[in-house]
Amino acid sequence: METSPGPGQTPSPGEPLPGEAHEVLMGELHVPPGPRLLLCRSLGSCVAVALHDPATSTGGMAHVVLPIAPPSDAPRPAKYAPTAIEHLVAQLEKAGARRETLTARVTGGSQMFGDPSPDATGPRNILAVQKKLSEMNIPITGAHVGGRRGRTVEFDTGSGRVWVRTADGKRTEI
């Protein structure tokens, strides 16, 4: 697991929350009970959706794998863009967040192999996430999507800050 400064150390400006990160795996979502660093590693065509309520310092993240669910896979709602976002919002509301103050940061959706195509999984994941967030009136306040490189995302659920590290080692805050 990636970690930031150890217990008792203050992170430098632009650095994530101290402590060990909780990794959100493919097709999963997580809303911690308090401030925590969440991590999605090696995003290719998958999309990480980080939702944050600045009024309550509550946040959570989903690791979306596909844009839509086939009828046969209803038990895995966090895997698919529309249901992952619905479930993430519901869990955030249970944790005290207010839907009307949620903001989103979206990362991933790369076209990793072959010729770029709007029918590829990455671009379709981006569109499905954008559509669902729009339907739920949740503004996207930061994005690092598309392209042809993998990414790792770190999300500080307390502050709402999100950092993206691309496969070439560049780290950016969105």
C-alpha positions as CSV (number, residue, x, y, z in Angstrom):
1,M,0.0,0.0,0.0
2,E,1.2,3.5,-0.7
3,T,1.4,5.7,2.4
4,S,1.9,9.3,3.0
5,P,3.8,10.9,6.0
6,G,3.7,8.7,9.1
7,P,1.6,9.3,12.3
8,G,2.4,12.6,13.9
9,Q,3.9,14.0,10.8
10,T,2.2,16.9,9.0
11,P,1.9,16.4,5.2
12,S,3.5,19.0,3.0
13,P,1.2,21.3,1.0
14,G,-0.1,19.2,-1.9
15,E,0.4,15.9,-0.1
16,P,-2.3,13.5,0.9
17,L,-3.7,12.7,4.4
18,P,-1.3,10.8,6.7
19,G,-1.8,7.1,7.2
20,E,-2.2,4.0,5.1
21,A,-4.5,4.2,2.1
22,H,-7.6,2.1,1.6
23,E,-7.5,0.6,-1.9
24,V,-10.8,0.6,-3.8
25,L,-10.6,-2.4,-6.1
26,M,-12.2,-2.9,-9.5
27,G,-16.0,-3.0,-9.2
28,E,-16.0,-1.8,-5.6
29,L,-16.9,1.4,-3.8
30,H,-15.9,2.7,-0.3
31,V,-17.2,5.4,2.1
32,P,-15.0,5.5,5.2
33,P,-16.4,6.5,8.6
34,G,-14.0,9.5,8.8
35,P,-11.3,11.2,6.8
36,R,-9.2,8.6,5.0
37,L,-7.0,8.3,1.9
38,L,-8.6,6.2,-0.8
39,L,-6.6,4.8,-3.7
40,C,-7.5,3.3,-7.1
41,R,-4.4,1.8,-8.8
42,S,-3.6,1.2,-12.4
43,L,-6.8,2.7,-13.9
44,G,-6.9,2.0,-17.6
45,S,-10.3,2.0,-19.2
46,C,-11.9,2.0,-15.7
47,V,-13.0,5.2,-14.1
48,A,-12.6,6.3,-10.5
49,V,-15.5,8.5,-9.3
50,A,-14.6,10.5,-6.1
51,L,-17.6,12.2,-4.5
52,H,-17.1,14.8,-1.7
53,D,-19.4,16.9,0.5
54,P,-17.3,19.9,1.6
55,A,-20.0,20.9,4.1
56,T,-19.6,17.7,6.1
57,S,-16.1,16.6,5.0
58,T,-17.5,13.3,3.9
59,G,-16.3,11.5,0.8
60,G,-16.2,8.1,-1.0
61,M,-15.0,6.6,-4.2
62,A,-16.2,4.0,-6.8
63,H,-14.0,2.1,-9.2
64,V,-16.2,1.8,-12.2
65,V,-15.4,-1.1,-14.7
66,L,-18.1,-0.9,-17.3
67,P,-20.7,1.7,-18.6
68,I,-23.8,-0.5,-18.2
69,A,-24.8,-3.7,-16.5
70,P,-26.2,-6.7,-18.3
71,P,-29.4,-8.0,-16.7
72,S,-27.5,-11.1,-15.5
73,D,-25.1,-9.1,-13.2
74,A,-27.4,-7.2,-11.0
75,P,-25.6,-8.4,-7.8
76,R,-22.5,-6.3,-8.6
77,P,-23.8,-2.7,-8.7
78,A,-20.5,-1.0,-8.0
79,K,-19.0,-2.4,-11.2
80,Y,-21.2,-0.3,-13.5
81,A,-21.3,3.5,-13.9
82,P,-25.0,4.2,-13.2
83,T,-25.5,1.8,-10.3
84,A,-22.1,2.5,-8.8
85,I,-22.8,6.2,-8.6
86,E,-26.3,5.6,-7.2
87,H,-25.0,3.3,-4.5
88,L,-22.1,5.7,-3.7
89,V,-24.5,8.6,-3.2
90,A,-26.8,6.5,-1.0
91,Q,-23.8,5.4,1.2
92,L,-22.6,9.0,1.5
93,E,-26.1,10.2,2.5
94,K,-26.1,7.5,5.2
95,A,-22.8,8.8,6.4
96,G,-24.2,12.3,6.7
97,A,-23.4,13.9,3.3
98,R,-26.0,16.0,1.6
99,R,-26.6,15.2,-2.1
100,E,-27.1,18.9,-3.0
101,T,-23.6,19.8,-1.8
102,L,-21.8,16.8,-3.4
103,T,-19.1,17.4,-6.0
104,A,-17.3,14.9,-8.2
105,R,-13.8,14.3,-9.5
106,V,-13.5,11.8,-12.3
107,T,-10.4,10.0,-13.4
108,G,-9.5,7.3,-16.0
109,G,-11.3,6.1,-19.1
110,S,-8.1,5.6,-21.1
111,Q,-8.0,4.0,-24.5
112,M,-5.1,1.7,-23.7
113,F,-4.8,-0.5,-26.8
114,G,-5.6,-0.2,-30.5
115,D,-7.0,2.7,-32.4
116,P,-9.0,5.3,-30.6
117,S,-12.7,4.6,-30.9
118,P,-15.8,6.1,-29.3
119,D,-17.1,2.5,-28.9
120,A,-14.1,1.5,-26.8
121,T,-14.7,0.9,-23.1
122,G,-12.8,3.9,-21.7
123,P,-14.7,6.6,-23.7
124,R,-18.0,4.8,-23.0
125,N,-17.2,4.7,-19.2
126,I,-16.5,8.4,-19.2
127,L,-19.7,9.2,-21.0
128,A,-21.8,6.9,-18.7
129,V,-20.3,8.5,-15.6
130,Q,-20.8,12.1,-16.9
131,K,-24.4,11.3,-17.8
132,K,-25.3,9.8,-14.4
133,L,-23.6,12.6,-12.5
134,S,-25.5,15.1,-14.7
135,E,-28.8,13.3,-14.1
136,M,-28.2,13.5,-10.3
137,N,-27.2,17.2,-10.5
138,I,-23.7,16.5,-9.1
139,P,-21.2,18.8,-10.7
140,I,-17.8,17.6,-11.9
141,T,-15.2,19.9,-10.4
142,G,-12.1,18.1,-11.6
143,A,-11.3,15.5,-14.3
144,H,-8.3,13.7,-15.7
145,V,-9.8,11.4,-18.3
146,G,-9.1,9.8,-21.7
147,G,-5.8,9.5,-23.3
148,R,-3.6,6.5,-23.6
149,R,-1.9,6.2,-20.2
150,G,-2.8,4.4,-17.1
151,R,-3.3,6.3,-13.8
152,T,-3.4,5.9,-10.1
153,V,-5.7,8.1,-8.0
154,E,-5.4,9.2,-4.4
155,F,-8.4,10.8,-2.7
156,D,-8.4,12.5,0.7
157,T,-12.0,12.1,1.8
158,G,-11.8,14.8,4.5
159,S,-10.4,17.6,2.4
160,G,-11.8,16.4,-1.0
161,R,-8.3,16.8,-2.6
162,V,-7.5,14.4,-5.4
163,W,-4.1,13.5,-6.9
164,V,-3.5,11.6,-10.1
165,R,-0.3,9.9,-11.0
166,T,0.1,8.8,-14.6
167,A,2.1,5.8,-15.7
168,D,5.0,8.0,-16.8
169,G,5.3,9.2,-13.1
170,K,3.8,12.7,-13.4
171,R,1.6,13.7,-10.4
172,T,-1.1,16.3,-10.7
173,E,-3.8,17.5,-8.3
174,I,-7.2,17.9,-9.9
